Amino acid sequence: MKKKMAIFGAVLAVLIAVLIFVVNYQNNQKTADNPYGKETLDQATIDQLDDPMYQNQITPDELEEQINSGEPTTVYFYSPTCSHCQRTTPVVVPMVQELGIDLKKMNVLEFDKMWNEYNIEGTPTIIHFEDGEEAARIKGEQNVDAFDEFFHQEVLKDAPEKSAE
């Protein structure tokens, strides 16, 4: 009986070791050319790497450079573990695509210094910058109309109207 238990324990240990190896190998493959410029990523971030809703990532250095250029910049500060973000992203991303807004995404789980740097009190938060300064902000999970109003009144306010075809 002891021999059977020892064999069972050894087989179980080997299976667990193989499973750990496979998961680590898959994660290393996914993160090889990640947009974060980091070698190690939180598992929640790794799970979103191939998700089209979470493309157009920006790093802190890129964000600082873009803001300092004075170019209008709109940034979605979010966390992959935030339930409000998980409900907001599928609303906001298609909306900005339809409106032609280049929404940069800042993952505050990976870049936690961004909380203080941009006075982020909670996620999701969208900030629009103009001429190197914050021009507008919308915080939290909002309804579609609130985001639509924000994008039209704050982000697209100076953009030429698209003519209906």
Disulfide bonds with the S-S distance in Angstrom:
none
